[in-house]
Amino acid sequence: MSSSKASRLKRHRLTAAVFAAIVLPAAGTALAQDPPKELDRVTVTGSLIPQTEIETATPVMVISAEDIKARGFTSVADVLAKSSFATGGVQGAQTSASFTQGAKTVSLFGLPPGYVKYLIDGRPMSNYPALYNGSDTFNNISGIPVDLVDRIEILPGGQSSLYGSDAIAGVINVILKKKLDGGVFTIRGGGYSEGGGSNFRASFADGWTSADGRVSVIGGVQYEEKNAIWGYQRDLTKQYNQNGLTPPLASRDTLVAGYFDSYHFLDPANCSNLTGLFGGTTGLQQRPGFGDEYYCGSFYTPGYRTLANDEKSTQGYLHGTFDINDNLQLYGDVLYSHEETKYHVGSNYTWWGTSADFGYFWDDALGDLVNLQKAFAPEEVGSRGFRDNMGKDTSDSLRVTFGAKGTFGASAWDYDFGATYTEYKLKENSFVVYADAADQFFTDRVLGPQLGLDPLYDTYPVFSPNYAAFYQPLTPDEFASFTGRITSHSKTSDSMLRFQVTNATLFTLPGGDAGLAVVGELGKQKWNYDPAPELLNGEIWGLTSVAGGGDRDRYAVTSELRLPIFNPLTVTVSGRYDSYDASGRTIDKPTYSIGLEYRPIDTLLLRGKYGTAFRAPTLSDLYQGESGYYSSVIDYYQCAQRGYLPGNTDACPRAYSERQFFGTQSGNLDLKPINADVWSAGLVWSPIDRMSLTVDYFNWDIDDEVTQQSANALSLQDYSCRAGIDDINSPLCQQTLSQVTRNAAGNITEIYTPKINISNQKLEAVTAAFNYGYDFGRFGDLSLRTSFTENLHHTYQQYAEDEVIDLLTNAYWSSDPKRKADGSLTWSLADFSATWYVNWFSETPNYAATNSPLGYGAANARKLGSYATNNVSASYKLFEGMEVSLMVNNVFNRMPPYDFSYLGSSGAPYNSYNFDVYGRAYYLELRYAFGK
């Protein structure tokens, strides 16, 4: 819509320079020769009020579609993971058996992934139905069609006063294309020089505008498929660590282990019947010091898991507008994504054993309590090996927005009334071992009938096994007799009505026009996780799950006021009130911010912002079902009865100082919001056109973070109540006594530990960006863009009684790098352009430092050196409308740094949160614009 009421202002010199340096990197020097231009006011992420200034009190990193292509990024997730803000490691495709192996997310500044607010065209994304690390709600960013992205805007820092819940670490706004002059067809293919991961992507988009300009429509579709990368396709992961601190150890694929005598080797054929397994690598193996020392295994089992998922996805996008008149425009958007992701967790998680059902069994011939352990090999699964039993996640996400916007009559008041509905459906199809069928199969084949109970404890079953049968491979039919597939379903949805009124020229101040925006939102959020019934009733061997679900109504009111007090100084204030109604309980939170922009000279902006941010209790935090676990705790009451008071329990008998208990955990309807105070200060300096330097400091103080309640703290409080230190009839004591269960002897047997608001963390960071461009005339144009982040201070305290952990120096708690940077250099000449891109991060701890509470004080602990990868791309316009591009990522085929401190028992001797073993990738892309 082109409104006749659109306000126009002269371009500020700083605005022009920054715009040229960031948005028009190849525009040449002609901009410096042009007279001042007038610009329509535009709305940028970080403000609700249209304005001409690109840089405001809120720092914004803009990554354009051209940047995405030139830097070799393959997806929106890739773009965000490479950002200098994304200093935190996250679980992903390399994290075998994680709860969300098929999803992708990022961590800004090392804060939890759920602390980022994700928007598409300014409206919130729907949450991923499965939970990150099994407990936390987050967004999966893999389903956004990268070929249809116009730009991505990243706002670091707390932004809740404008965008509501979750906007603690920052806001990421993915803006899709809104206008095309003609059809564009793009096709891309590629792979990896080390093998695996071959991929193909095709997209088509077209736009149409009516002759009178009143109707505009753009639509697009993208299809992509990628083959998995398997561990055996990389030298570092195809076998157990060959260069570790200890000699390599083969996997214990067929093992008989005793309680008293450790390993028993009982195969008269010395594993010869199993040599065809795991690609012919299984054989007789030895571990000195473990009983008989021998067993059947392979050094190459780590290679039989996926490192990168097998993926197929299709996305469709449609956007349209219709101008009823100069004051009213109707608009609508539809974005649909369908994804299929396959992965394999590896043989470490594809096995059977007797310990799950019996604990142990007694063998009279051995005079020992014994367990059997059997890892299944690809040859036993079927003709396609582990490709036949990969896990498969199928997701469908839908986003629909429609509304109307315009101007109230001849006034300066604009309005935007819209409705948005998003939903995300997930179907997890898992390959499983059925407990009863597997137990019966191995009972019939190996164990034989039960012969009573053990002579020592009268507890464990007695068998006289046929061990020769245990050392035989299974046929695929036998394997199929006790395995199968189950499906879990989950869904999230978010419906929202939103109304905004804006006046960019509310009144005039010495510095210019004041602006006001007021927003009202009304919505409903739902989450439901339905595991396969077999997981809940114990039918599956070695796996369980937790159901959960709930919904809540919400509303919010937001306002923003921008005040140009006088020419150099602008003040922006915003406030928001959010309210949630969950199960009859109201959870509400007001937030606010104040931002200052001071321009002492045309080329310099000094800025600062202070505000509050929050994260409302997620639906999973509120409604996650109960699940059980086993652990141990100090029984302070029983120790005190024996003279060992809290703080002096080292000599307390082990039966009480390490009391075993059954724990229950769940969501909690009484949770409060997570709260944060966030402030920033910085500058933007742009002395000449196409050159800008940005430096910003950020400070977070986050309280009331959600974590599982401490069993140790409950036991201590239970003691205080029973000992009369606290009134046993007080609400605190009554609640505590209800959560700690004791048996008739007075010993702790059960503890209920729901999620509570207890943890806190503090973070300080500095970011910087430098952009420069220069036109060399007939020698072409050069453009440089760089960004840098350093975490200056980051501490965490899980429970009030705990010590404060320094996450920058305590490697046991965090392996994130302290500093991260990236940069690109682009040269353009006529129809040719080339870009060199570098991504770098600083030192990280080695395995020994992360594996011990002593951190860097542990034996062999030290830091690994800084790490960088390089991408290069080149594009050439063959003829009008046709462009060909070649992209090579990780040009030097950089692999994770050598870490000597990993043991020989490691099948992946690198930190997958910081590194990957994918290696050099190459892509060839053809792009044709019809009608050009």
N, C-alpha and C positions, 0 to 999 in steps of 0.2 A: 504494500500500500504506500502511495506517495501522498502524504498529507499536505494540504495547502497551509496548514498551521505550523509546519515544521520550523523550528527556530534555527537560525544560522548565526554562527559567531566566527570571527576571524581565528584562524589557526594560531595557537600559541607557538612560539619558536621551539620550546622544549618538546611540545607535542609533535611538531613537524619532524624534528630530528629523531626522536624515538620511533615515530611511525616509519620513517625511512629506514632506520637501522634494523627494525624488527620485522615489519610487515612487508616492506619493499626492499629486500636486500640487494636486488639486482636492478634497481630503478635508475642507476647512474647518477651523475651529478647535476642533471637538468633541474632537479628539485630545488637546488640551491639558487638557481637563476630565476625561478618563477616568482612572481609577486605573491603576497599572502593570499591564501585561498580561504573560502568559506566552506565549512563542513556542516552536514546535518548532525544533529546530536544522535549519538548511538548509545545503547545500553551495553555495558561491559560487565563480565562476571565480577562480582565484588561490590556492585551497586545496583539499585533498582531504578535510579534516576538517569535518564538520558543525558549525556554530556559530551563535550568535545575533547576533553582531556583523556589521553590513553593511560597515562600514569597517574594514580591517585594515592590515597593513604593506604590502600590495600595492594601489596605487590601481586602481580600476575605474571606467570610464565605462559607464553603463547607458543604452541607448536603447530605449525600450519601443515596442510596436506603436502605441500612441497617439501617441507622439512622431513616429514615421515618417509617419503619416497627417497629423497636424496641420502638420508642417513642409513637406509637399508632396513628400517623397521618393518617387520612382517605382520604386526597386529597392534591393536590398541594396547593390549597387555604388554607387548614388547616396548612400545613407546614409553609407557609409564614406569616400567621396571628399570629402564635405562636413565630415567630422569635423575638429576643430581639430588633431588629431594628424597628419592627412594633409597635411603641408607639402610633400611631394615631388611633382614632376610625373611622369607616366607616359605611355607610348604608349597609344593607343586608336584609336577610330574615325576621328579626325581625322588620324591619322598614316598617310598613304597609303603603301602598299607596305611596311609594317612586317611582321614575321614573324607577329604575332598581332593583326592588325587586327580580328578578330572576337571578341576576348576583353577582359575588364575586370579591372583589379586596382588596388591602391593602394600608396603608399609612405608609411610612417610616419616622421616626422621627417627626411625626405629620404634615408633608407637604402634599399637595393635592395628591390624588391618581394618577393624570395625570403627576406627576413629576417623575415617575418611568419608565425607559425604560425596556420593557420586550422582551427577546429574547428566541427563541427555536433553540438550536444548533447554536447559534451565529447570527441568522438572526431575524429581527424584527417580532413581532406578529402583526396581523391585529387588529385594534381598534374595540371595541364593537360598534354596530350601534346606540344604544340608548345612551342618555347622562346622566352622573352622576349628580344627583340633578337637572336634566332638562337643564343643561347648559354646562357641561364640558365633553370632550372626555376622555375615559379611556380604560383600557384593562380588559376583563373578563377572569379570570384565572380558571374557573370551568371546562373547556373542555379539559384539558390535562390529559391523562391517567396515573394515578399515578403508576400503576403496570409496566409501560414501561419506567419509569424514571430511569436513571442511577445515576444522581446527580443533585443538584441545587446549583448554585453559586450566592451569593449575594455580590455585590460590593457597599458599601456605598459611598456617596459623588458624586460630579460632574464628569461626564465621557463623556461629549459631544465632547471632542477633539478626541475621538476614535469612539464613537457610535452615535453622532449627537443629534438631537432634543429629548427632554423629559428627558434626563439623568441628571437631577438636583439633586434629592434626592439619586439616585443610579441606578444600573443596576441589573436586575435579569435574569440569563441565565439558562433555563431549558434544560438539556442535556439528550437526550433519548438514550436508549441502542443501541449500534452499533454492538455487537457481542455476540452470544450465541453458546455454544458447542452442545446444543441439545434442545429439546422441554421442556417447562416449563408450567405446568397448575396450576393455583391458584384459589381457591374458598374460599369466605369469607361470613359469615353471622353474623348478630348481631342486637342489639336493645338497648332500654333504660329501666332502671329499673323503671322509672316513667311512662312508657307507650309511645306509638307512636314512630315514627322514625325507625321502623324496616327496615333493609337494607340487600341487597344481592349484591355481586360482584363476577364476574368470569372473568378470563383472560387466554389467551393462547398465548405463543410466542415461536417461533422456529427459528433456524438459520441453514444455510447451507453454506459450503465452498467447492469449487471444489477440486478435487484431487491434482491439480497443484497449488492450493492456489490463483489463479488469480481472481476467482469470489467468492464473499461473499454476502449473502443475509440474512436479518433478517426481520421477520414480526410478527405482534402481533395484537390482538384484545382484547378489554375490554368492558364488559357490566356491567352496574350498575343500580340498582333501589333503591329508598328510599321512604318510606312513610312519609307523612307530620306529624309534631307535631302541635297539636291544643292547643289553649290557655286553653281549659277546661281540658286538660290532665296535667296541672301543678297547684299546689295549689296557687301560687303567681299570676297567670293570669286568673284563671277561673271565678273570680268575681271582683267587685270593692274593692278597698283597705280596708281591715278590720282593719288595724292597723295604720291608717294615722293620720295626724295632726288634721283632722276633721272627723266627722262620715262618714261612707260610704254613697254614694248617688246613687240611682238607675238611670238607663238610662231613658231618656225621649222618650220612643218609640212611644207613641201616646199622642200628646200634642196639646192643643189649647192655644196659647199665644197672649196676647193683648199688644198693644203699651202703652196704658195708665194704664191698670189695671192688667198687667202681666198675670199670669195663669188663665184660665177659665176651670173649670171642668164641663162637660156637658153630662156625661154618666150616665143615670138613673140606669144602671146595675152595676155601680161601678167596671168596668173592668172585670166582671165575664165572659163575652164573649171572653176575650183574654187570659184567664188563661192557655190555652194549649200551648201558644207560648214560645219559648226559653226553651224547655224541661220542660214545666210546671212551670216555675218560674215567669211568668209575673203576676202582681197584682196591686192593688191600692197602689200608692206611694205618699209620702208627702215631700215637700220642704218648710219649714216655711219661711214666709216673701215674698213669691211669689204669690200675688193675692189670688185666691181660695186655693192655695197650693197643690192641688191634680192633679194627672195625672196617666197614666198607663205605667208601666215600669218594669224592671227587674234588679236585682243586678248581674246577670250572663251573660249579653250580651258580656263583654270583652272576654269571652272564645271562642267566635265563630269567631276566626281569626287564621290563621296559624302563627306559630313561626318559623318553619323550613319548607322549601318547599317540595312538593312532586316532586320527580325527577326520570327521566329515561334517561340514556345516553348510547351511543355506540360510541367507538372510534376504528379506525383502523390505523395501522402504518406499513410502508414498507420502508426499507433502503437497498440499494445495491451498491456494488462497482465492477468494472471490471478493472483489471490491463492490459492495452494494452501492456505495457512493463515496464521496471524498471523506466522509466521517465514519464510515463503518466498513470493516473487512471481516469476513468469515475465514477461518483457517482450520486445517485439520492435518494430522499426522498419523501414520500407522507404521510401526516397526515390528517385524516378526523375525524370530530366529529359531532355527532348528539345528541342534548339534547332537552328534553321536561321537562319544569318546570311548576308546578301548585302551586298556592297560593291563599289565600283569604284575602282581606283587612279588613273584619269584618263588623258588622252591622253599625258601625259609618259612613261608607262610602257606605252603601247600604240602601238608603232612598229616600223619596220624600217630598217636601214641597211647599207651595205656595209662599214663599219669592222670589224664583228665577225668577218667572214670573211677580208677581204683586207688589212685595215689601211688601204690605199689602193689605187686602180687608176690606171693611166696613160691619159690622153687625149691623143693626138697633136695633135688640133686645138686643144686648149687649152695644150698644152705644160706640163701640170701634173699632179701627183698629186691625185686627186679622190676625194671621198666623197659618196654620196647619203644623204639623210635624209628619211624619209617617216613622218609621224604620221597614224594612221588616224582618221577622223572618224566620228561617230555615224551619219551618213547612209550610210556605206560598210558599216557593220556589219549593218544590217537595219532593218525598219520600226519597231522599238521602240528604235532607237539603242543607246546603251551599256547599256540595261537587258537587252539580249540577251547581253552578254558579261561580266556581273558575276561576281566570284568568289563561291563559295558554300561555307561551312563548315557541316557537319552534325555535331553532337555528341550523344552519348548517355552519360549518367552514371547510375550505379546505386550505391546505398548500402544495405546490409542489415546490421542489427544484431539479435542475439537473445541472451538470457542469462537468468540467474536471480540474484536478490538477496534478502537476508533477514538473519536473526540466528541465530547459533549457540546453539540451545537457550535457556536462561534467562540466558545471559551478556550482557555489554555489547558483544560483538564482532559487528559487521556484516560481511557479505561481499557482493561483486558479481562474478560471473563471467560474462563475455560474449565474444562473437565478432563481429567486424565485417569486412565485405568491401566494398571500394569499387573501382570501375573507371570509367575515363573513356575513351571511344572518340571519335576525331576523324577525320572524312573531309573533306579539303580538295579541292574540285573547282575547278580553275583553268582559265581561258580562256587559251590559249597560241597562239603563232605557231610553226609547225613550220619548223625551220631550212632543211632541204633543199627543202621545197616552196616556201617563200617565196623562197629564193635562185633556184630554177629559174624561178618565176613572173616575177620582175623581170629575170632574165637573158633570158628569152624576150621580155619586153615592152619592156625598156629597153636592157640592156647589149649584147645580141647575143653572138656567138661571141668567145672569147678570141683575141687576135691576137699572142700572144707575151708577153715580159716587158719591163719598162720599160727605157729606154736608160740611165738614170742608175745604178741599183743592181742591175739584172738580177734583181730580186726580185718586184716587183709586177706583177700581170697587166695586160695592155693591152686596152682595149675602145674601141669607137667607138659610144657610146650614142645612142639615139633619144630625145633630151631632151624632144621634144614629147609623147611617150607618157608620160614621167615626170610631166608636169604635167596629167595627166588623172585624174579621180576613178575609183575602183574601183566596180564594181557589187557588191551583196551576195553574188552568186554567186561572183564573182572572189575577194572577201575570204574566203569560206567555203572556197575551194579550198586554202588554205594555213594555215587556223586550225582549232582544235578544242578539246576539253577533255580534261584528264587528272585523275587522282585519286590523291592521296596518303593513306595510312592511318597512323594512330598510335594508341597505347594506353598507358595507365598503369593499374596496379592495386596495391592494398595490402590484404593480409589480416592480421588481427591477432586474437590471443587475449589477453584481459586479465583479470587476477584481482586484486581489491582486498579487503583486510581493514581495517577501521576500528574503533577504539574511542575514542569521544568522551569517555569518562569513565574513562580508564586509571587514574588515581589523582588524589587531591585535593591541591592546593597552596593556599597562603594566598589566592591570587587566584582560585581556582576549579578546575575539572576540567581535567586535562591530557588531550590527545588525540593519538592516533597513527594513521597510515595507512601501509600498505605495499602497493605495487603491483608486479605482475610482468607483463611484456608479451613476446609472442613473435609474430613476423610475417615476412612476405615481401613485398618490393616489386619491381615490374617496370616497365620502360619500353621501348617499342619504337617507332621512327620509320622507316616504310617509304615513302620518296618514290616517286612514280610512276617506273617504269623509264626513261621518256623523259627525265626530268630528270637521271638519272645517266649516261646514255650519250650525252648531247650532242645529242639530237634536237630540243630546244626552243631557239628563238632567244632569246638574252638572259637565260636563266634557268638556274640549276643548283640543286643541293640536296645535302645530306649525310645519309646513313643512319646509324643508330645504334641500339643496344639492349643491354639487359643486365638482370640481376636480382641481388638480394642477400637474404640472410637476416639477421634482426636479432633482438635481444632487449634488454630493459631492465628494471632494477629501480629502483624509486623508494620513498623513505620520507619522511614528514613528521611532525614532532613539535611540538606546540603546548603551550607551558608558561606558564600564568599564574603567574609567580613570586610576585607579590603583587598586591593589588588594582589599583594603577595600571599595573603593568608585565607585559607578555606578550612572551615570546620564542618565535619560530617558526624552526625549522631544518629544512632539507630537503636531500636528496642523491639523486642519480640516477647510474646507470651505464648507458651505451648501448654496444652492440657490434654491428658490422656485418661480415658475411662476404661479400666480393665477389671472385669469381674466386680463391678460396683465400687471400685476404689479409684479415686482421682489422683493421678500423678501429674504435677504441674511444675513449670519452671519458667521464670522470667530471665531474659538475658538482655544485655545492652552492650554498646560499644561507642567510643568516641574517637574520631580520626582527625588528624591535623595535617594539612598540606601547607608548606611555607616555601615560597619561591622568591628568595632575595634578589636573584637576577634571572634573566630569561632562560638561561641554560642550566639552572640548578633547582632541584626540588628536594627539600627536606621534609620527611614525613614521619609520622608516628601514629600508633593506634593502641588503644587499650580496650579490652572487652572481656566478657564472660562467655563461656561455652559449656555445652553439656551433652551428655548422651543419655537418652531415656532408657530405662530397663527394656531390653529387647524382649520380643515375645518368647524367645527360647529361654531367656533368663527367668521369665515369669512362669512359663508353662511347661518347661522340660520335665518329663516324667522321672520317677524314681529309678535309680540304678544302684547296684551294690558293688562293694569292693572289700578287700581284706587289707588290714594294715596293723601297725602296732603303736602303742602310746604309753607314756608314763602314767600309771595310776597313782596320782599324787595322794589321794586319800589313803589307799592301802600302804603306800610307802610311809606316810606320816604316822599311821598307826604303829609302825615298827621303828619310829624315831628318825626317819629320814625326811626332813622337811623340804619343801620346794627350794631349789637352788643347791641342795646337798643330797641328790638322789643317786650319785654314782655308785654307792655301795648298797643301794636297795636291791633286794633279791630280784633276779632276772624275771621271775614270774610276774612281778609287779612293775619293774622298770621298763620292760618290753612286753607289755600286756597285749596279746593278740585280740583283735576285735573285728566284728563285721560292721562295715560302714555303709550308710545309705546317703546318697546325694540326690539333689533335685533342684528344680527352679524354686523361686520364692516370690510370692505375690506381694510381699512387703518391701521389696527392693525400692531404693530411692534412685534418682538420677546420678550419674557420674558428673562431677562438677569440675570446671577448669577456669582459671584466670589466665588470660593470654595477652601479652602486649608485644609490640614490635616498634622498632625505630630504624630509619634508614635514609638513604639519599639516592637520587637519580641525577647524574651529571651528563649532559650532552653538549659539549662545547662546539661541535661542528655537525653538519648534516651527516647522517648515516653512522654516527658514532655515539655510543651511550655506555655509561658505567652505572651499575646498580649494586648497592650494598645494603643489606637489611639484617637486623638482629631480631631474634624471636625468643620469647621466654614463656614457658608453660608451667603452671602449678596445678596439678591434677589431683583431686581427692575423690574419695568414695568409690574407687574402682571396685568392680565386682570380682570376687574370687570365692572359692569354696571355703566355708568356715573351717577354722583350725580345730582338729580333734584334740590337739595338745592344750589349746586355750580352753576348750570345754571341760577337759579333765581337771585343769587347774581351777576353773571357776566352780566345778562340782565339789572339789575339796574345800574351797572357801565357804561354800554354803553349808556343807556337812560339818565343818569344823566350827561353825558359828562366827566366822570372820564377817560374813555377810548374812543378813537376815534370811533364813531359809524360807520364810513366807513371802518374801519380796517377789515382785513380778520377774526380776532377773533370775532369781534362784529357781522359781517355779518353772520358768522356761528352760533353764539349764538342766534341771532334773528330768524334764520330759524328753530331753534329747540324749541323755546318757543313761543307758540301761544296765543294771547290775543283776547278777543271778542271786540265788539264795545265800551263797557264801559271801556276797558283797563285792564280787569281782566284776569289772566292766566286761560286758559281752557285746554290746552294740552301741554305736554313736551315730546320731543323725547330723550330717554336716551339709546343710543347704548352701546355696549361693548367698553371699552377704556383701554389703558395701563396707570395705575395710582397707583396701590397698591405696597407695598413693605414689606418684612419681613426679619428679621435677626435671625439666629439660630446658637447656639453652642452646641455641644454634645460630649460626650466621650463614647467610647466603650471599652470593655475588654473581653478577653476570656482566660480560663485556661483549658488545657488538660493534662491528666496524665494517664499513664497505667503501670501496673506492673504484671508480671507473677509470681504467687505463686507456680509454679510447679504442683504437683499432686492435689493441692487445687484449681486450676483454675486460670483464668486471670481476672483482674479487670481493668476497663477503665472508666475514669471520663471525662466528657466534660461539660463545662459551658460557658455561655456568658452573658454579662451585658451591658446595655445602660442607660445613664443618659443625659437628655436634661438640659444643664446648663443655657441656656438663649434663649428665643424665643419671639420676638416681632413682631407685625403686625400693619401696618398703611394702612387703606383702601383708604382714600383720603388725599390729601396733606394738607388740612385744619384740619384734624382730629388729635386727640391726639394719641400717640403711645400706643398700647395695649400690656401689658405684658401677653402673653398667658400662662405662667407658674403660674401666681398668680391671673389672672382675670378669675374666674370660669364662668362668664356670657358668655365669648367668647370661652373658651375651657375647656373641662372636661377630657382631656387626662392625663394619669399618667406621672409623671416626670421621673420615673425610671422603667425599666423592665428587667427581667432576666429569664434565663431558664438553666436547667442543667440535665444531665442524668448520671446514674451510671450503668454500665453493668458488670455482672459477667458471665463468660463462663467456663464451665467444660465439657470436652469431647463433647458429643452430646447435651448438655443442655446449654441454656443461658437465662438470665433474666435481665430486664432493669427497673429501676425506674426513671421516668422523672417528673420534677417539673417545672411549669411555674408560674412566680410571677410578679406582678407589684405593685407599691407603692400607696400611698393614692390618692384618687380622691374626687372631691367635691360632696356634696349631692345635692338633687333636689333644695332645697331653695337657695343654692349658685349659681346654674346654671340658675335659673329662674328670677333673679333680676339683673338689671344693677349695683347694689351695690355689687354683688358678695359675698365675705365672710363677707361683712359688713351688709348684709341683716339679718332680723330676722330669727332665727333658722338655719342659714347657718353654716356649719362646714364641716370637712373632714371625709370621710369614711376611715376605716382602709385599710391597704394593703391586697392584695387578692392573693391566690395561689390555683392552682389545681394540682393534682397528677395523673399520669398515670403509670400503671405497665403492663409489658408484659413478657411472658415466651414462649420459643420455645424449641422443642425437636425433634431430628431426630429419627423417629421410626425405619427406616431402610434406606439403601442406596437410596438416591433420594427422600425420603418421609419425610416431616417435618410438624409438627402440632404446631400451635401457638395460645395462648390465650392472649387477650389484654383487659384490663379494663381501660377505661379513666374516669377521675374524680372519682377516687376510693372512696373518702369520700362523694360523692354526694353533692358537695359544690354548694350552690345556691347563688344568689346575696346577698350582705350584707343587713341587715335591714336598711331602710332609713325612719325614722319617719317623715321627712319633706314633704313627698308626701301627697297630699290631699286625702280625701275619694272618690273623683271623678276620681281617676286614676285607670285604668284597668291594668296597667303594672308598678308597683311602683319600677322600677329599671332603670338604664341607659343602654339601649341596645347597645350603642356604646362601652361600656366597659365590660358588663356582658351578660350571657345568662342563661336561666332557663332549659336547656336541661337535666342537671344532669348526673348521672352515665351511661356510655355506655359500652357495652361489645361486643366483637367480637371473633369468632372462625374461624381460617384460616387453610386450608390444602394446602400444596404446594408439587407438585410432579415434579421432573426433570427426564425426560425420558432418559434412557440410562445411568443413574448414578448408 
